[in-house]
Amino acid sequence: MEQQLKLPIRKVVTAFDNFMKFEASGGILLLLSTIVALVWANSPFAESYFELWHMKAKIGIGDFVLNKSLAHWINDGLMAMFFFVIGLEIKRELLIGELSSPKKAALPIVAAAGGILIPALIYIVLNPSLPQSSGWGVPVATDIAFAIGVLALLGDRVPLSLKIFLTSLAIVDDIGAVLIIALFYTSDISMINLLVGAGFMAALVIANWVGIRSTLLYALLGIGGLWLAFLLSGMHSTIAGVLAAMAIPAQTRINADEFLKTGRYYIEKFEEASSFKVSILGNSSQHYAAEAVETASKLVQTPLQRLEHALHPWVIYVVMPIFALANAGVTIDANLFTVIVHPVTYGIILGLFVGKQAGIILFSWIAVKIGIADLPEGVSWKQVYGIGCIAGIGFTMSIFIAGLAFNDPDLLTLAKLGILIASVISGVTGYLILGRRDLQTSTG
């Protein structure tokens, strides 16, 4: 009977493990959260949806109390983790990845610049006056989870070099979006709190410089100090996530040779202790040897690697779906055509769908023609165009910027509808273009 019960449980666990390993799983979960939010916000229970996210939650000690809505805690708190992981990815790419040398970085940097400038320009031309013009930053961002998810669904029809190009482009795009948030979407600044934040940032840098590798210390300084100071300063607190990531050490405590020497020594000790025929639970020698190997494993990894590896699943499978659930729920008016022809809505649609692909393909072509960059090996211009379309999936970052750009709930709703429509069109178009078999043999 017990074996019969374990079998279906094992099947469920195996299916769950397979889903988590699937490259597109993050995008699928994000899509499901979006659908739930839209259905909920347009159902007879719509009032409960909006009441939930406007519900107040207090955090504090004594007279120091932060009283914000649940939506604010998600957007200012949970999303700081999202930006922290982005910061770790940016730092890794700058140190050892596709952005680590001018020649490798040239194409994604130039392409991302085009994918930022052209969409912003299109939106501004269509929305020249305030308060609508403040949304120019909305169509500049690419949602890397959805974009990578689309490529994952295409499987081996997409060469690895194209996936690397899209990832690098999206990371540069994230850098641009972070700078735009920091420079253009900040409220009144409290210089005192900003200086306090600068002090904590200095403490993080010093901790890195003197060789401290404790992730707990960086968490205390980053969350209890830098993030809180930015939250109170008026500078958007998610910027603290990126800044904190820049201070995380990227050096190992021991090198590969030292790790191999230490590992072999303690594995031999573990093997010798196993001859005592005692369970590891009661074998102190084996326990000590296993702990020594574990310690050596941590020392041969950088804190940056460990944190990125530990936090990435939480961001992909928890933070981003919760953000989508809290922010993607918009009430769709019965007269949808009237909404679509509003300048804010079609400005974002044209910015993301037309502006992204135009900016990426045009700037990439110019960079290659003048000789400052090369196309990735085995990649054709048609595939670059397909990537330009997929880059029009703005979702997470676009919705986030929209929340900063528009105080008017009606304009925010129009912006979110524009983002959703543009992201669907861009994703489907990019998938159809890159899914064509003839592109696999068409290069240059």
N, C-alpha and C positions, 0 to 999 in steps of 0.2 A: 504493500500500500504506500509506504514511504517513498519507494523508488518510483511509483507511478506519479506521485505528487511532484517529485523533483524534476521529472522529465519535461513537463510543460514550462516549469519555472526556468529550467536551463535553456529552453528554446527562446523564451522571452529575453533572458539575459544576453544570449548570443545575438539575437536580432538587434538589441539595444547597442551592444558593442560594435556590431557591423555598421549601424547607422552613424555612431559617433566617429568611426574611422573614415566614413565617406566624406570626401572633400567638400561636397556641396551641402552637407548636413546643416551647417550654420545658416546658409542662405534659405534652405527649406524651412527651418524653424522660424527664421525672421519673417518669411512669407506667411506662414501659418498664423503668427502673432498679429500680423497686419490684417489678415482676413478676419480673425476673431474680433479685432478692434473695430473694423468697419461694420461688420454684422451687428455687433453689440451696440454701436453708436447709432445705428439706423433701425433698431428693433423696438418693440414696445417697452423694453427695459433700458432705453437710452439714458433716461434720467439717472439711473443708478451708475452708469458708466462715468458720466461727468461728475457726479457727486463723489465717487470714489477717489478720483485723482485730485479733487479740490479739498479733500478732507485734510485737516491740519494735524501735524505731528510735531511735538515739542521734544527738543533735546537740550539738556543743559544742567548746570549745577548752581543752586542758589539763585542769585539775581541774574546770572549769565544764562540766558535761555534763547535758543534759536527756534522760532515758531514759523514753520513753512508748510506749504501744502505738500501732499505726497508726490505730486508731479514735480515740484521744485526739488525735493530730495532726490528724486530719480535723475533729473536733468543736471543738478549741480553736484550731487554726491556720487551716485552710481556711475554717471558718465565720466567722472574724473578718473575712474579705473580704466574706462575705455580709452581716454586720452593718454593715460599713463602707459598702457600697452602700445599705443601708437608711437609714443615717444621712445619706448624701448626698441621698436621695429625700426624707427628712423635712425637711432644711434647705431644699431647693428648694421644697417645698410650703408651708413656713412663710413663705418670702420672696415667692414670686410665684404660688403655686398655690391650691388650694381651701382651704387652711388659713391664707391670708394676711390674711383679714379676719374679724372675729367673725361677721358675718352669713353668709358663705360656709362658715365652719368649723363653725357651730353644729350642723347636722344630723349630719354624719359623726362629730363628737366625741361628741354625746349618744348616737347609735346605737351607736358602738363601746363606750361606757361600759356600755350595757345588754348588749351582746354579750360583755362581760367579767364583769360582776357576776353575772348570772343563771346562766351555766354554772358559775362557781365556787361559787355558793350551792347549786346542785343537787348538785354533786359532794360538797361538805362535808356536806350533809344525809344523803347515802347512805354516806359514809365519814367518820364523826365522830372516829375515833381513829387515832393513829399506829400503824404507819408509813404506813397507807393514806391518811390525810388529807393527807399532804405532796404528794399529786398534784393538789391543787385548781387549780394553775396550768396543768395540761395542757390542759383543754378551753377555755381562754380565747382561743386564738390562731387566726388565719385564715391559710391558705397562699395568698399573693397570686398565685403562679405558676399553681397549679391553678385558683384562682377566676377569674382573667382568662382562662385557657385555656378554661374552660367558656363564658364569655361570647363568646369568639372563635368557638367552634364554632356559636354561635347566629347569628352574622353580623348582618345588618341588622334582624333581629327584635328586637334590643336597641338602644334609643336611646343616642346618645353620652352624654347626661346621666346615664344609669343606670351606664354604665361608669365615668364620672368619680366618681360617688357611691361605687361599690364600691371603686375605687382609693383614694379619700380615706379611706373607712372602714377599709380594710385597713392604711393607713399609720398612722392613729391607733391601730388595734389593735396594730400593731408597737411603737409607742411604749409602750403599756401593757405589752406582753410584755417589752420591754427593762427597764422599771422593775421589773416583778415579779421578773425574773431577778436584777437588781442588789440589790433589797431583801430578797428572801426565799430565794433559792437560792444563797447564797454560804457558803463554809466559813469556817474560822478565818482571820481577817485578819492579815497581817503589815504592821503600820503603817509599818515602814521602807520596804518595797518599795512600799507604797501612796503614801507621801510622794515616793519617787523617781518614781513614775508621775505624781504631781501636778506635779512639776518639769518633766517632759517635756511634759505638757499645757500648762503655762504657756509653755514654749518654743514650742509650736505656735501658741498664741494670739498671742504676741509677734511671731512670724514673719509671721502674717497682718496684724497691726496695722501693722508697719513696711513692708508692701507686697511682701514676698518672694513670688514666684509659681512658684518651682521645685518641681515635683512630686517631684523626687528628694529634696530636703531634707525635705519632709513625709513621704515614705516612710521615710527614715532615722529621723526623730524618732518617727514613728508606730509603725513595726514594731520597729526596733532599740531603742527606748526605751519608749514607752507600752505597747505590747502585751506586751513581755517583762516589764516591771515588774508589770503586772496578772496575768500568768501566774504569777509567783512570789509574788504578794501574797495569793492566796486569793480575791480578787474575780475573777469569771469573765472570762477574757481577751477574750471577744467584746464585752464592754461597751467595751473600749478601741477597738474598731472604730467604734462609734457616736460616742464622744467625739472621736476623731481626725477624723471626718467633719465635726463641728461647727466645727472649726478651719480647714477648707479654705476658701480665699478664694472669695467669690462676686461679686467685682467684676472688671471688665475693665480692662486697662491702657490701651486706647484706645477711643474711642467709635465709633459707626457712621460718622459723617462723616469722621473721621480715617482709618478703614479704607478707605472708598470712595476718598478722595483718594489715599492711599498705593497702594491696589490698582490704580487707573487709571494712576497714574504708572509703576509697574513693569511693568504689562501693555503699555503703550506702548513701554517700553524693550525688552521681550521681542520685540515685533512688529518694532521697528526692527532688532534684532540678527538676526532671521530672514532679513533680506534678504541676509545674507552667504553664504547657501546652504551653510552648514556644519552638520553634524549637531550636535544639542544636546550630544552627548557631548564634542565638541571646541569648543563655543561657550561660552566663559567668561562672556560678557555675558548670554546667555540663562540660563545656570545661576544667575548672581548674581541676576537679576531674579526667577526662579522661587523662589529661596530667600527673597527679600525678601517676596514675596506670601505664602509659607508662614508666615513669621514674623509678618506682620501678621494672618494668619488665627488664629494662636494668641493674639495679644495682644487680639483682639476677642472671644475666648471666655474665660469664667471658668475657673479651674482646676477648680472644682466640675463644670462642664459636661463638660470634657475627661475628667476621671477617671470620672465616671458613665458617659459614652459608651464609654470604653475598657474599663471593668471589668464593665459589665452583661452582655455576652455571656459572659464567663468565669464569672460567677456562675450565670447561667441554664443554660449548656450544659456546664459542667464541675463547679463546686463543688456545686450542688444535686443533680445526678445521682449524684456520688460519695458525697455524704452519704446519699442514699436507699439506694444500694447497700450502704453499710456499716452502716446502722441499721434498715432495713426488713425484714431477714431474720429472721423469727421462726418457730420451730417450732410448727406448728399441731397441737394434740393431736387424736387420733382422736375423742375425746369433746368436740367443739366446744361443745355445749350447756352443759356444765359450766363451761367457760371463760367463756362469754357471761354466765352468771348470777352470776359473781363481782362483788361490789360495785365493784371498781376498773374492771372492763371496762364494765359497764352504766352506771356513774357517768359515765365518759367519753363513752360513746355518747349518753346522755341529755343530758349537758352540751353536747356539740357539736351534736347534731342538734336537740334540743328547746330547750335553753337559748339557743343562738345566735339562732335565729329568733324566739323569744319575747322575748328582751332587745332585739333590734334593732327589731322592729316595735312593741313596747310603748313603749320610750323615744322612738322617732321620733314616734309618735302623740302622746305627751304634749308633746314639744317643739313640734310644729306647733300643737296645740290651745291651748297657753298663749302662742303667738305669738313664741317665741324663734327659730324656724326655719321654713323653707318647703320644701315638696317640690320637688325639681328639676323644671324645665320638661319637660312631656310624660311625667312618670312617675306611675304609679298606685300605690295602696296594695298591690295584688296583686303588682306588680313589686318593691316594697320587700320584701314577704314572700318572694318568690323569691330576692332578694339575701340575705335573712336565712338562707335554706336553704343557699345556696352558701357563705356565710360559715362554715358548719359544717365545711367542708373544712379540717381543722387541720394536717394532715400535717407539713411541715418543722419549723415552730416548735414544734408540739405534741410531736413526737418528741424535739426538742432539749430541751425543758423536762422531759419524762419522764425523760430520761437524767440530769438534775440532781436530780430529785425522788426517784427510787427507787434505793437502793443494792442492794436485793434483786433479783437477776436474774429471779426468778419474777414479782414485781410489775411489773417493767419489761416483761416479755413480755406480761402481761395488759394493760398500758397501751397498748402498741404495737398489739395486736389491736383494742382498743377504738377507737383512733385510725383504723386502717385501715377498720374496719367503718363507723364514723360518717362518715368522709370519703366513702366510696362512696355511702352512703345520701343524704348531704347533696348531693353533686354530681349524682346522678341525679335526685333530687327537684327541686332548683333548676332543672336543665336542662328537665325536663318542664313545670314551671310557667311559666318564662319563654319556653318554646318555643311556647306556645299563641298562635295568631294573633289571638284575640279581645283579647289584652292590648294589642295595638298601637293599638287605638282606644279602649281603656278608660282614662281618666285621672281624677285627682281623688279 
